[in-house]
Amino acid sequence: MITRSQKWRNDYLLNPYLSHLYSAELEDRAKDVLNLISVLDSAGRLSVLTGKNMNVEMWVKWTHILAEMEKRYGPYPNGFTNGFVKGANIVSPTFPSAPLGRDAIAKVSAQPGWLYKFSKKKYVQDMYSSGIFRVAPASFYNDPSLNVAVRDDELVFKGAVFTKLKPVIKTGKVTADYGRVEYSVSARTNYYVCCFASNFTNREFVDFEADACLVIKEPRLFTDRLIKAGCNLLPGFEGFARAVKYLDPVLCDPSKIDVNFAKHFKYAYQNEYRAIWAPRESIADLPVEFLTIGPLNDIAEVVEL
């Protein structure tokens, strides 16, 4: 009987959608997938999810990467740079110590749909007691000084796809009917963004260099207040809030990408939910702003390390 991994490999060979990627791009893709497969267990050990919680999508991607590399260079690890895994953004084990925040978050008995804001204690206390939130322009996050969990170009989504093209006859020659097509989808304007997590794992406190978390138990009431405060502070801007969609730049349809709410799948472990305020007219440069929505003791609580 054929195994799942054999089926995934056979499926890929029937549709080798990674064949246009350069070897370095395949290696980067492998690191992104390893980052999402790897998790910390409750004891702080590096592990993977199994059974019904298994991240099947990422295991399929991993199998497809190996199949493409094998086509080019032979069995694993042929084709990969020696030690390439060291460059992956894999969560660091804490064993024998428990993951940071495990016990703190467990105390709140989290429910589906809650939102979480990880930050420093002084900022989280300001959020809780006064409802003060910093909103930064999307361009702020494209800064090399930011850590890898935060840094991203929020104004552009890029990728490369393999596509079949209609042959075009020029000077007696027929062009190839296939090829690599690189694309770049840009936001029409800079905009303000305020980000939250819609779930938590055993890595957020470290990834976001946080020692506290605002746990928002009434997300609809909260986002209504937040969006309204932003629209009052920012005349000429429209506010929206929803979950981020994590896209595979090799497999998605560029014509359907909403850059304001789209991110590369390598960030999927963050489970981001965001509020944005976009100007009706295009603006390139925006200053950091602070919104005040009032005390949140009725809909939230604070947990600290």
N, C-alpha and C positions, 0 to 999 in steps of 0.2 A: 504493500500500500504506500502511495506517495505521501511524503511528509509535507507539512505546511511550508517549510522553507524551500523544499524542492518545487512545490507548486508556485511559490512566489518567484523563484528563479526562472522557471519555465515561462511564466507570464511576462517577465521582463524581456526574455529573449525574443518573444513574439512582438514586443513593442519597446525597443531599446531607446527610450526617450532621453537617456543621459549621454548618448553617443557624441553629441556636439560639445560637451563640456571639456575644457582643458583638464589635464591631470591635476593641476593645483586646485581647480574648482571642485573636482571630485573629492579631493582630500579635505577641502574646507567643508564640503557637504557632509562628509563622514564625521568630522568633528562636531558639526551642529547636531547630527542625529545622536551621536554618543552622549552629548550633553542632555538630550531629552530622554534618553533611555535610562540614564543613571539617576538614582535617587538616594537619599539618606533614609535608612530605616530609623525606627524610634530609638535605637541604641547608638546611632551616629555612625553606623557602618555603611560603606558604599554598597549599593544593592540595585536590583531592577525589580519592577513590578511584574507580578505573575498572575495567572488565572484570569478572572474577570476584570482585574485592574490592569492587565498587561497593555502596554502602549503598542498595540498591533500596528498602527500606521507607521510608527518609527522603525519597528522591526522589519516591516516590508521595505521601507526605504533603505535600510541598512543592507538587506539582502540584495536589493537592486544595485547598490553601489558596488558590492563585492562582485556581482555578476559582470558588471561593466569593466571593472578592473581586471577580472580574470580573462575576459575577452581580449584585452589589450596586452596583458603582461604575464598571465598565468596565475596559478593559485595564490591566495593570500599568504604572506603579506607582500607579494610582488607588486610593484607599482607604487606602493606607499613609501614615503620618506621615513627613514629609520627614526623612531621616537616621535612621530607626528602627533600622537595622542597627547603629548605634553602640552601642546598648544590649544587643546580643547578647553572650553569653559565648563569643565565638569565640576560638580559640587565637591567640596573637600570633606573627607570624613572627619568626624570629631571623636570617634571611639577611642578610649573608653568613656569619654564624657558624652552626655546626651546632647543632641543638637540644640543650639541656642534658640530659646523661645518655645521649645516643645511644651514644657510644663506651663509656661505663662499663657499661651494660647489655649491649651487644653482646659484651663479654668473657666473659660467663657462658654463652653458647650456650644461651639459654632453650629449655625444652622445654614442650610442651602440658601443662597441669595444674599447673604451678608457681604459687606464690603470691608476692606482693610487698608489702612494707610500706615506704612512703615516709615519711621523717621526717628530723629533724635527726641529725647524726652521733652526738652523745652518747647519744641515745635508742636509735638503731639498735645502737650498740656494747653498750649495756646489754641489749638484746634478745638479741644474739648470744652474749655472754659469760656472761650470767646467766639469760637467759630471762625478763627483767622486762618485763611488758606492762601498760600502763594500760588499764583498762576503764572507760568513762564511761557514765553513764545516758543513755538515748535522748533524754531531755529536754534534755540539755546542748547538742545540736546545733541547737536552735531558738534561736539567739543571733545577733542582728544584727551583733555584732562579728566573727563568723567570716567568712572569705572565701567567695565564692559557690560554690566547689567543695565546701566542707565543710558549709555551712549548709543545714539542711533540718528540717522538722518530722517526726521519725521516729515520732511517736505517732499521726499522723492522715494519711489519704490522702483528698484531696478531688477532686471533679470535677463536671461537668455533662453530662448526656446528653439526647438528644432521644428521647422515647418516645411510643408510641401507647398511649393509655389507653382503658379501657372507658367509654363514655358513661354519665353518671349524670344522671338526671332529677331536678331540684329545682324546685319551684314552677312547674311547667309549662315549664321551660327545659332544654335539653340542653347539657351542658358540652362543651367542645372535646375531640375524641378524639386530641389530640396536644399536645405542649408540652415546655418545658424543665424538667428535674428536676435539682436540685442535690443532691448526696449528700456525706456525710462519714463515713468509716469510721475508728473510733478503736480503738487497742489497749486491751485490758482493764486494762493496768497499765503503769507505767514498767518498764524492764528495762535490763540492762547489754548493751553492744555493743562489739565489737572488730572493726575493718574492715581488709580487705586487698584488693588488686587481683589478679584472676585472669589478667590480661594487662597489657601495658604498651604505651604509644604514646609519641610524642615530646612529650607535654605534662605528664605527671604530676609531674616534679620542680618545675615552675613552679607548677602548680595547687595542690600540697600544700606549697609553700614548703619543699621538702626539699633536702638536699644529700647524702643517703645513702639506700640502699635495702637492706632485708633480703630476700634471695632465698631462698625456702623451697622446697627441692627434693624434700621428702617430705611433701606436704601432709596426707596421711592420718595419718601418725605425729604430725605437728605438731598438728593439730586435736584428736586424741585426748588428747594431753598438755594442751593448752590448756583444753579442756572439762573434763577431770578436775580440773585445778587450780582452775578457777572454781567447780565444784561443791563442792570441799573447803573453799574459802574462804567460800563463800556457802551455808550450810545453808538449806534451804527453797527453793532455786532449782534449776531444771532447765536444762541446757545443750543447745544445738543449734547446728549449723553447716551452712550451704549457700549456694549462689549467690543473689544478689538477683535478683528478677524485675522487669524494667522495664515498666511498664504505661502505656498511653495512657488518660488519664482520661476521654476522650470515647468510647472503644470498649470498655473493659473491663467486666466484670460485677461490680458492687460487692459482690454476695453471695459472691463467690469470692476476695476480696482478703485475703491474709494480711499485715496491716500490718507485722509484724515483719520480713518479707523482701520488701517491695514498695516500689518507688520510682518516681517520675515518669520517663517515658522520657527526659527531658532530661539525666538523669545517666548514660545508658547507656554513654557513652564511658569511664566509670570501671571497668567490668567488675568490680563489687564482689562479693567473697565475704566473708561475715561470720559471726562466732560471737556468739551471744547467750545470756544467762542470765536467765530469766524467773522471778519469784517465784510460788509456788503461790497465795499470797494477794495481792490487789491492793495495791500500794504506790505512792504518788505521788512521794515525795522519796527519792532515793538519793544517797549520796556517791560520789565517784570512788574507785575501788579499784585496787590493783596486784597482779597475779598473778606468781608466780615459778615457772617450769617447768624451770629448769636450763639449762645451756649447750646451744647449738644447733649446735656445730661439726660434729656428725655428720650434720646434715640441712639445713644452710643455709650461706650465705656472705654477705659484706657487699660492696657496691660503693659507692664514694664519688665525688663530683664532684672 
